[in-house]
Amino acid sequence: MFGGLHVPEPLSSDEVLLRLAYDFTPRVEVVRPTLLLLGLEGLSGLWPSLDDLGRALLESAQRHASEARVALAVTSTAALLAARGRPGLSLIPSGGEAAALAPLPLDLLELGAERLALLRRWGLTTLGDLAALPAIGLAERLGPDAPRLRRLARREEMGLLAPTAL
């Protein structure tokens, strides 16, 4: 299980958000100053439910940033995209990633202005639109980066957690 923690802008101290995350788990990766990935495997016994864990994490983050967002999901990609794209707390059950994230905007993939404009000209606006495209056709049109973009849009795992030291 992974948690994504997003605040709209960096907190006054870069360490504040990191220390907050370390209150919950030692497995924390700073994706950027406003976005953290938390490895939450093995914590289920410490909380009555995932909802309780998510709410505790969100309440703690909101003490420092009122617009904080938290998402819990089986894959790190789903947790990070949901934390960036959905307000408050998002609990994404295993197998429910596609339904939960399909309506989110393509902007969350940080494709760059030119690539985003191209996809919009094709009529694509959401992660679900991109995920629905056939892999071969997408690769023919976008080149070698297409498989990575399709995996992101489909919420497939992108790699292992790379913990950040406190």
N, C-alpha and C positions, 0 to 999 in steps of 0.2 A: 504494500500500500504506500502511496506517495501523497504528499501534501504540497500544494502550491500556495505560496503566500505572496501577495502583491500589494504594494502601496503605491498610490499614484505618483508620488515624488519621493526622492530620497529623504530620509529622516535627518534631523540635525546632526546626528553622528552615524557614520556608516556602521558602527558596531551595535547600535541600538537594536536594529532589526535582527541582526545575527545573534545577539545575546538572547533576544526574545525567543527565537527559534530553538536555540540550545537549551532553553528551559524545558522543551518538549522532547528533544532527541539530539544525540550527538552526531547524527548523520544529516548534515545540512550542506547544500551547495548553493553558493551565491551565483545566480545566473547573470544578474546585474544588480546594481544597488537597490533597485525597487522590486526585485523578483527573486524569491528563494524557492528552492526545492528541498523538501524534507523527506527523508526515508523513515517511514513510520512502521515498518515491519516489526512485529513483536510487541507492539504497544497496546494491542487490543485487550490484554488482561488488566491493564492499568486504568481503563476507562469502561464504564458500563456499556457504551455503544460508540460507534464511529461518529454519530451525531454529537454526542457529548464531547468527544475529542475535538471535533471540528469547531464546535461552539466555544470551547475553552480557548482554542488557538485564535479564533476570530476576536473574541472579547479581549484577549491579551493584546493583540495587534491593534485593535481599535482604541486602546488607551493611549497609543502613540500616534496613530493616524486614523482619523474617523472614517475614511473611505477605504480602509483595508479590505482585501478580498482573500478568501481562503477556499481552496477546493481540495477534496480528497478523492483519489481515483486509483485504480489498479496500475495504470501506467503513468510514468512521469510526464509524458507528452500531454496526456489528457488533463492531468492536474495543473500543469503550467498554463495551458490554453484556457481552461475554465477559470483559473484564478485571474487571468488577465481580462477575460471577456465577460464574466458574469459577476454581478454585484453580490456582496454578502458572502454567504456560505453555500457552496455547491458540493453535494455528496453524489458521486457518480458511481452507481453500482457496476460491478463487473459485467461486461456485455452491454451496458447501456451507454457507452462512450459515444457511439455514432449519433444516437438520438439526442444526447445532451449537448453535443458540440456542433452538430451539422448547421444550426441556424447562425452560428457566430460568424462575424465578418472575416474576409480573407486578410484584412489588415493585420490580424493577430500573427500571421506567419512572417511578418516583416520581410516582404519579398523585394522591396525597393520600388520606387515610383514607376520605373519603366515596366517592370514585370507585372506589377499590379494593374497598370493601365492596360496592358495587353490582355490580361485575364478578364478585365471588365469589358473590353471590346468584344470578347467572346461571349459576354452575357453572364459571366460568373461573378457572384458577389459573396458567397458564403463558403465555409469549409466543406459543407455537404455538396455544393456544386462541384468543387474541385475533386473531392473524393470519388464522385460518381463517374468521372471521366475514365476511359479505358487506359490502362498503363502504356500500351504500345503507342497509341495515338498521341498521348501526352509527351512521351519521350521523343517522338518524331518532331513535335512542334517546339518543345522547350529544351531539348538537348540533355546533357548528362545530369543536370540538376533535377530533372523531372521526377525520378524515382524518390528522391528525398522529399520533395514537396508533396508528392502523393501520399507517402507514408505519414508525413506530418498531418495532412488533411484527414487521413483515415484514423488518426490517433494511435498509430502503431508506435511501439517503443523505439526511441532513438538512441539509446545508449545507457551506460551505467552512471549511477550517481558519482560525482567527483567531489567528495566532501571538502569543505573549506575550513581551515583551522581558525579557531577563535583568537 
